Amino acid sequence: MTDPASETSPASAAPAHREGSGDERLDRVLGLISAAAAKPVHTEVDEEWRTLTAAEVTAIDDPVTPGLRLTADDAVEFGRRWRQAMADKAFLTTHPRFADQNFGRWTASLLQHLGARVDRITELIKPELPILSPHQVGRALSYTHKLSADALGTCVSLLSDLATEFTPHAPRRIKAQVVGEFAGGFATGLRDRVREDQTLLSVSLARAHADYLEVAGAREFHVRVTEAGTAVLTLDPRSRILEANTAAQALLGCTGAQLRERPLADLADRDADIAALRGAVEQMATAPHSAVTRTEFQLVGDHYGPPRWISAVLGHADDAQRGLSVLLHDVTLVRALRHSDDLDPATGLLTAQAFADQAGELLDRRERGGTALLTVRVGAWRDLDHVLTQGMRDRLLSQIHAQIVAVADPDHPQLLAGHSHGDGDVLVLLSRLGDWSLVTRLVKQLADWMREPVRVGGHRLHLHPRIGIAEVREGDTLESALRRTRRALRDPDRSGEPWIHAEPADDADHHRALTMLAELDHAIDHTSLVLHYQPVRAADGTLAAIRPVASWTSPTGERHRLADVEELAERTGLLAAAQPLMLDLVCRDIYTWAGIGNPPQVMLDLPGRLVHDEALLDALTATTATAGLLPGQLQLAIPAASLVAAPPVLARLAELPHLGCSLALTGAYGDALPAAAITQLPWDTIGIDSTTLDHFTGFALLDSAIAAIHALGARALAEERPNPVAGFDLYQPALALTAAEIQSELGERS
């Protein structure tokens, strides 16, 4: 019988020295809190301490610096300053673009609690969501983002700066309350995180070191079968599943109806495990009734979840049972701990030998779908290897590993990342690929992150990354695929490209698109895009507007248009990066044409879903204001399909004409008709594409469409028509002119 006094919870089962270390960390936190706040800090925060009442906030006359009007932009700017300060203390896995928004959201919440009013706060915090309390902000930093106790002093100092710079007239009591609540939340989050880590570690080690799944004999097997909460399957004499209790259904992720009549071996994913389960069943068919046997198998899944390992113990629940009973246990964590030597603890990457073994096993199984191997190389590694200490090199590789995991699909079942033998390369193996889009996204975003200066300790490192990519084909080994990626990285003709595909194989379209994306990325970085212009003409043939079309020249001399890779470029962020550069090039040409005559209007296309990119809209309107364009000269051409269902961006678009940008709707009356957008926004031009015109021609519907466009005060544009169309104000031939040809036409008109 177990002594009740000896029974402990998992948390209390942790080693004593570990619990002590957690208390020491909390003591450090509380010491920092006491030093930073003017009043005693409450770590157990009651409801009255945690929330400012409406009356208290209203009672603050005007805490903001006189003449200062706080906006969401101010919050984001201070949030960027906050994030940069935190980057020196800890590695933040959040992408900088989203990190600034997160820290800006927290800044806006804290300003609200200090009594300040923040204009346009809904850009950071949705109206339906509550304002975060300082306690919640502090807890999010220490618990969710795993900041250490050392970061609290920096946070409190920045919070004091925030109150001093923006709300100097807030009552001291309110300032102390906000600081104390924030620090209390930080301490609470840190305490909970430390305790959870200790609990997980203690339970995992207990399970790993105690062989708790072993069953000594028939009597113990019978006891286990009848225990509440044990996952149990009942098999018929032909090893098909008759019944599965609730715990087994939850463990296997299937209902009883889905499991019934399935052979036990069908639960396994790998051929070796299927054979092992069948062998265990055959062994039990001739074994004594009191015998038990045990095996492990990888559970078959939907290929979009992490692999799971199950232990199966087969035996007879009683002497009268004709079939078998099977005890199931999830041993994924136990296996991970038993095989922990495969991981480099400093970086999180697989060791070189473990990567070779696991990748070789995976390639031998020939999983469904495609497989890709990436060699990620730090171009400056040889120099860094002489400058950085071993600990700093490990921290750099740890950051690269974190980016790979963050960028790749978190539900992807087979992603291996490990060290390479004898050098600083990082190897990544992706399998079960339905298409090449995951590889494209991973390569593009990883290369973008590595090309920015990476902070390691007090250093900002320029990595000069290069990534070799190879598709693993039938008959390939890990060594042969690895040789292809390294041969591609040594290709002198492609030394300037951030990623290189080795020997495009059967799926030429995907690989060609990936190569074109690399070329486009290089062209954007080196400002080597070339613009041509599609003329938009009035009914009398005069030039009314131009639509820029971007292209670049590949190393082979072939010219590619941005539209050729539009969909992939949008998904990888290159399309949004190209638009401001295109507008800069247009402004340069307009400046050249200004001395000849009145420059035409510029219709800049925002294809796909780019219109929903607020940062892009900010960049374009800023260029309009600083480049000397006339009001309305820049016209943003927005596809009708991107504005269906009255998206939130309509309010932002309604402001653009006041900022000097007019609006054009393209592809109207086609497959999508955004009624709210058409009627609510001040359109200057509404275009109907060539296909829709072909369908409408000869019907009164076309006249009605043109009349509706004119009733809205907009000009009607016939897209991709070589000649004027009756009733339309504008037409656009499907041809492209050079800047010199546009200049010549403007000169003739002048």
N, C-alpha and C positions, 0 to 999 in steps of 0.2 A: 504494500500500500504506500502511496506517495504521501509524504508529509506535507500538509497544506502550507506550512510555513516556508517550505522550500520552493513552492511554485512561484515563479516570477513572470512578469510580462516580458515580451521581447525587448522592450526598451531597457528594463532593468537588468536584462541578461547580459548587457554589454560589459566588457571588462572595466574594472574600477578605474584604471588609469585613463581610459578613454573618456569616461564620464567626467573625471576631474579636469581633463583638458578642455571639455566643453564649458565647464564652470569658469575656468580661467579666461576663456575667450569672452564669456559674458561679463566677467568682472572688468576686463579691458574696455568693453563697450560702455558699461555703465560709468566707468571713469571718464571716458571721453564725453559722455553726455553731461556729466556734472560739470566738467570744465567748460563746455560750450554754452550751456543755458544759464540764464541769470537766476532762475528759480529751480527748486528741487524737481527732478525729473521723475515722472510716474511711469514705470514700466508696465504696470497693470492699469490700463487706461479705461476709465469708466465712460459711460455714454455722455455725461455732461462735459467731461474733459475733451472728448474726441470730436465733438461737433460744435461749430459756431452757430448760434441761433440767429434767425433773421433779424431780430431786434438788435443784437450785438453788432452785426455787420452794418445795419442802417445807422447805428449810433456813431459810427466813424464818419466825421464830417467829410473830409476828402483826403485820404491818406497819400494820394499820389502827388508827386512833385508838381508844383504849379506850372501850368502850361504844357504838361506832358499828357498825351492821350495814348494810352496803351492799346496795342492791337495784337492780333495773333502773330504777326511778324516779329514783334518784340519778344514774345514768349519763345518763338522758335529760335531767334538769335541767341537769347540767353541759354536756351536748351542746348544749342550747339556748343557754347562755351562750357556748359556743364559736362556734356558728353566728352569733350576733348580733355577736360581735367580728369575724368574717370578713366579715360583710355591709358593714362599714365599709371593708374593703380591696378587695373585688371583688364583682361582680354574680353571685350564685348563682342559676342557672336553676331549681334544684330547688324545688318547692313547699314553703313553710315547714313544712307538716304532715309531709312526708316527710323534710325536711332535719333536723329535730330527731331523728327516728329514726335517720338515718344517722350524725349526729354522736354520738348516744347509743351506737350500736353500736361506733363507734370508741373512745369513752371506755371502754366496758366491756372491750374487748379490751386497751387499755393498762393498765387496772387489774389485769386478770388477769396481765399480764406484770410488774407491780410486786409481785405476790404476794398481791393481795387476792382475796377470794372475793365474787362478786357473786350474790346470790340472784335467782332467776327470770331468769337471763341468757338462757334459751331464748325469752323474749319478744322479745329483740332479735336473737339469733343462733340459727338453727335447730340442733337437736342434731346433725344430720348434716353440718353445715358446720364447718370448722376455725376456730379463733380466729385473727383476723388478727394478723400480727406488726406491731410498730411501723414496720418498714421498709415494709410494704404500706400502712399507713395514711398515712404521709408521701408515698409515691408516688401514692396515689389523690388526695390533695389537689392536688398540683402537676401531675400528668399528666392525670387524668380531669377534675377540676374546674377546672383551668387557673388555679390561684392563682399569683401572681407571686412573685418572690424577696422582695419587701418583706413578704409575709405570713408568712415563716418566723419572724421575730423574735416576732411575736404568738403564733404557734403554740407556740414553745418556751417563752415566758413562761407561757402557759396550761397547758402540760404540767408545768412546775415547780409552778404553783399546785395542779394536780391531785395531784401527789405530796405536796406539803406539807399539803394539807387532809385527804386521805383515807388516805395511807400514810406518815405521818411517820417510822415506825420501820423502813421498808425500808432495807436496806444501801445506802450511798452508791454502791457499785459497780453495783448493780442500777439505781438511778436514772440514773446516768451512761450505762449501757448502753442503757436504753430511750430516753433523750433523743438519744444519738448515733445509734442505729439509725433513729429517726424522722427526724432531720435528714438522715442519709445517704439514706434513701428519698426524701425531698423533693428533694434535690439530683439524684438519679438520674432521677426523673420529670421534673424541669425540664429537665435536659440532653437527655433523649430527646425531649421535646416540642419544644424549640428546634431540634434537628437535623432532626426530621421536618418541621417547618414550613419550614425552609430547603430541604430536599430537594424537597418538594412545589412550593415556589415556583420553585426553579431549573429543575426539569424542566418545569413548566407554561410558564414564560417561554420556555424553549428551544423548546418545541413551538410556542408561539404565534408566535414571531418567525421561526422557520425553516419554510418552506413544505414540510414533509417529506412531504406526501402527493402532491405533484405528480409525475407520471410523464412523462418527456421523450419517450419513443417506444416502439416495439414491443420493442426489445431490453431496455430497462429494465423494461418490463412483464413480459416473460418471466422476468427475474431475480427480480422481486418474487413472481411466482406460485410459483416453486420454493423461495422462502425458507421455512425452518422457522418455525412460529409465526404465519405470515400467514394471515388469515382469507380463504378463497377459496371462491367458488361457481362451479359449472360449469352453463351454461344450454344447453338444446337450441335448435334454430333457431326455435322458437316462444316463446322467452324463458321457458320453464318450467325450474325448478331440477332438474337431474339429480343432482348430487352436492354435498355440503357437507362440507368437512374439519372436523376436531375443533375447530379454533380458531373457525371460522364458527359451528358449532353452539353453542359456549360464548358467543360474542358475541351471537347472536340469541336465546339462551335456548330453543332448540328442538332436538329430535333430528333425525337425518337423515331418518327416516321421516316426521316431521311437515313437513319442508321439501320433500321430493321431490314433484314435479309441481305445486308452487305457482308461479304467475307471479311474477316478480321484483317487479312493482309492488304485489303484495299485502303486501309487507313494510312499506310506508309507511302512516302514519296519516292524514295530511292530504291533501285532494283535490289541492292544488297539487303536493305531492311525488309523488303517484301519477302525475299528468300528466307531471312532469319525468322520472320513471323510464321511462315509456312512450316519451317523446320521445327519451331517450338510446338506447333499444333500437332505435327506428326509424331514428335517425341512423346507428347502427352497421351496420344492414342494408344501406345503400347506400354506406358509407364504404370506403376502401381497407383491405386486410387489416392494414396496419401502423398504422392509426389507433387512438387511444384517446380516451375522453371521461370526464368526471368530473361527478358531481352529489352533492348532499347531501339527506338526507331524515330526517324524524323517524320513529323506529322505532315501529311499532304495538306496543302493550303490552296488559297486562291491566287498565289503567286504575287500578291500585292501586300503581303505582311511579312514580318521577320520570321525566319525559320524557327520552329519549336520542336523540342525533343521530348518524347514521352517514354516512360518506363512502363512495361507491361509484365505483370506477374500472373502466370496461368496456373490454375489448379482447380480442384473440386471443392465446392462449398460444403457438400455433405456426401455421405456414402451412396445415397440414392440418385444423385445427379448423373444423368447420362451425358450431358454436354460438359462445358467448362465455364468457369467464372474467370474474369480478367480484371485485376486491379490496375488502375491507371494513375500515374503521377507525372506531373510536369517537372522535368529535370533539366530544363534549359539553363537555368541559373547555375545549378550544380555543375553541369558540364562546363559552363564558361569559367567557373572558378577552378575546376580541376585542370583546365587547359589554359590557365592564365599565363603560363610561361610563353604562350604564343604572342602575347602583346608586349610591346615596349611601353612600360608604365609612364615614361617621361613624355611620350608623344602621342600615345593612343594608337599608333600604327602597328600593324602586324610586323613581326620580325621578318627579315629577308627569307629565312628558311620556312617559317610558317606560311608566308604568302605563297612561296613556290609550291609547298605541299597542298595548301587548300585550293589554289588556282589550278594546279595539275589535276586534283581530284574532280573539281568542277568541270574542267574541259573534258575529262575522260567520260563524264556522265552524259555529255552532249545535251544540255538542257534545251527545252523548247525556246524558240526565238533566237535573236542574234546575240553576239557577244563582241565586246569592244575592249581593247587594252589601251590605256593611256600611260605615257611616260611624262611626268611633270618634272621639268628641270628648272632649277634656279640658275640663271645664266651667270650670276655673280657669286656662285657658291664657293668657287676656289678662293676668291679673295676673302669672302666672309669666313671661310674655314680657318684662315690665319688670324682673323681679327676677333671673332666672337669666342667666348668661352663655351665649353661643352653645354653648360646649362642654358645659355642663350640660344645656341643652335637647336637644342631640344624644344625650347619655347617657340621658335620660328616654325619648326616642323609641326608642332602641336597646333599652331594657328592654321597652317595649310590644311591639316587633317580636318579641323573643325569647319573650315570653309567647304571642303569637299562634301562632308556630311550634310551641311546646311543647304548647299546649293542643289545637291542631288535630291531625288524624290525620297522623302523619309520613309515611304512605304515600300520602296523597292527591295525585293527579297534577297538579291544577290549583288552586293556591292562590297568588294574587297579593296582595302587600301593598305599598302605596306611599304616597307623599306626595300631598296634595291641593293644587291650585293656590291660592296666596294665603292659606292659613290653616294652622293646626296640626293639622287632621284627618288621621287615618290611614284609608286606604281598603283594604278587603279584598274580594276577589272569589273566591268559591268556585263551582266548576262540577263537572259530572258527579256531581251529588248523587243518590244513590238514594232518600233520604228527607230529612226536615228535622232528623234527630237530630244530625248534625254541627254544623249551625248553632246548634241549641239549646245543645249542650254548649260550643261556642266562646264564644257570647255570655254564658252564665251564668258560666263560670269566669273569663273575661276581666274581666267586670264586678266579680266578687268580688275579684279581685286588685287592680284599680284603685281599689276603694273603701277598701282598707286604706292607711295611710300608706306611701308609696313612698320609699325612701331613695335619694337622689342626692347623692353626696359626703357632706358633713356635714349635709345637709338632710333632713327628713322632710316630704314634700309630700302634701297632700290634693288629689286630682285632680278629685273630683266628676264621674265619668265618665258619659257618656250615649252610647248606641249606637242608631243608626237602621238598620233592616233593610228591605230591599226584595227581593222575588222578581223576577228579570229574566224578563219574559214575552216571548212571540213578538212581534217587531216593536219591542221596546225597544232603545234605544241606551244607551250608558254615561251620557250626559248626562241622559236622561229618568229612568233609575233613580236617579241621583245626586240629582236634584231631588226625587224622592219621599222619599228618606231624610232630606234636609235639611228638607223641609216637615214631616215627622213630628217631627223634633227641635225645631221651633219651635212645636209644638202646645201652647198654654198649658194646656189641660185635662189634659195628661199630663206636666207638667213634673217631677213627683216620681218618675216611673218610670225605672229605670236603663236600660231598653231599650224601644224602641217599634217596632212593626211598621207599615210604611207600607201602607195600603190593602190589607187581606187579599185575596188573589186566589183562584184556583180551588181550591187545596188548603186549604180553610177549616179543616179539622180540625187540621192541623199549626199553622197560624197562630193559631188560637184557643187551642191548648194553650200556644203560646209566650207569648201575651198573658196567659194565666192564670198562667203561671210568674212573669212579671214582677210581677203583682199579688200573688202569694203571697210573693215575695221582699220586696216592700214591706211586706206585712202582718207578716212575721217581724221585719223591722228595726224597725218601729214598734209592735211588740207589740199588733197590732190583730186577732189571731186571736180567734175566738169559739168557745167550747166548748158543745156539747150532750152529753147523756149517754144512752147506751143502757142501760136497766136490765137487770140480770141477777137473776132472782128465784128464790127457793127454791120447792120443790114446793107449799108452802102459799101462795105469792104474795107473801111478804114480800121486801123489797129486800135482796139479799145482796151485790151488787157493782154497779159502774157502769163502762161502757166509754166513755171520752171520744171524741168525734168533733169534729174541728176544721173550721172553715169561715171564710170571709172574705167581705166585701161588695165588689164591684167598683165602679169609679167610676160605672157605669151603674145601680147599685142592685141588681144581680143577686147572689144568694148562691151561692157555690161551695164544695163540700166538698173537703177535702184528697184524699179518695179519687178524685176526678175526674181528678187529674193524678198519681196515685200513682207510676206507672211512670217518667214523665219526671222527677218530683221526686226519685225515688231516684237516677236516673242523674246528676243535676246536683248532688246533695248537699243539696237543700232539705229532703228528707224527714228526714234525720238532724238538720238544724238545727231542724226544727219540734218534734221529740219533747221535748227538755228544756224548751222554752217551754210545751208542752202540760202537762207535769208541774208546772211552776211555777204555771200557772193552776189546775190541779186542787188543788194544795196551798192556794192562796188560798181556793178554795171550801170545802175541808175545814175550814180554820180558821174560816170563817164558820159552818159547820154544827156545829162542836164543842160549842157551847153549847146545842144543841137535843137531841142524842141521840148515840148511837154512830155515827160516820160509817161508811159502807159501805167494802168493799174496792174498790180501783181496779185494773181490768184495762186496762193500757196496751198497746196493740197495737204490735208491732215488725214491720210488714209487709215483704214482699220479703226482702232479705238483710241487713236492718239488724242482726240479731242478731250478725252477724260483725264489726260495727264496734266495736272495743274502746274507742275513745275515747268513743263514745256510751254504752256500758255503764258506763264510769267516771263520766261526767257524771250518769247516772240514779242510780247508787248513792250518789254524793256528795250529791245532792239529798235522797235518802231519809234519809241520816244527819243532815242539817242542818235539814230542814223539820219535824221533830217527828212524822213518821209512825210509827205503831206497827209493831213487827216483823211482817212478812208482809202489811201493809196494801197495799203496792204489789205488784201481781202483773203480771209481764211476760208478755204473751200472744204466743206464738211460733208461726208457721205450721209445720205438720209438714213441708211441702215444703222448708223452708230447713235442715232438719237431717238430710237423707238422706245416707247414706254416712259416718256417724260423723265429722263434721268436728272439727277441733281445738278449736273453741269449747266443746265439751261439758265439758271440764275447767273452763273459766271459769264456765260456767253452774252447775256443781255447787257452786261457792263462794258463789253469790248468796244462797241461803237463810240462810247464816251472816252475811250483810251486811244482812239485813232485807228482801230481795226474794223473794217466792214466785214459782213458775213455773206457767204455764198453757200447754197445748199445744192449738192450734186446728186445725181441719180434719183431725183424725185419721181414719184408716181411709178416706181418700179416695183420690186418685190416688197419693199417696206415703205410705209407712208406714215411718218411721225407727225400726227395731227397736232399734238400739243406744241411741238417745236415749230411747225410751219406757222401756226397762228400766234404764238407768243413772242417770237423773236423778230427783230427788224431786219429782214433779209434785203440785201441789195440786189442779189442775183439768185435765181432758182433755175437749175439746169435739169434737162431731161435727157437721159442717155440714148444712144443710137438704137439699141434694141427696143426700148419702150416706144420710141418714135415709130419704128417699123410696125409695131403692133397697133398704135393709135391712128396711123395715117389712114385717111379715108373715112374716119368715124367722127361724129360730132363730139366724142369724148376729148379729142385733141383740142378742139376750139374751147371747150369748157375748161380744160387744164390751163391753157394760155390765159383765158379770161380770169381764172382764179389767181394766177401769178400776178397779173397786172392789178387786180383788186387789192392785193397785199402790198402794192407799191414797189414791187420788184421787177427787174428785167428778166425776160425769158431767154434762156440760153439753150441752143440745140448743140449737144455735145457730139463730137466726132462726125461732123457733117462738112463736106468739102465746099458746099455752096449755101447761100442764104435759104432759110426755110420760111415760108409764108407765116406771118403772125409773130415770129420770134424777133426779138430785138438784137440778139447776138448769135453767132455760130462759131464753132471751133473746129477747124480742119485737123485731121489726124496726121499732122506733120510737125517736125521740130526744126527751128531755125537757130543758128548760132547767134551769139551776142553781136558779132560784126554785121550779120544780116539785119538784125533788128535796128542797129545803129544806122545802117544804110537806108532802111525804110523810113526811119524817123527824119533823117536828113532830107529825103525826097519830099516828105510831107511838109517839112518846115519851109 
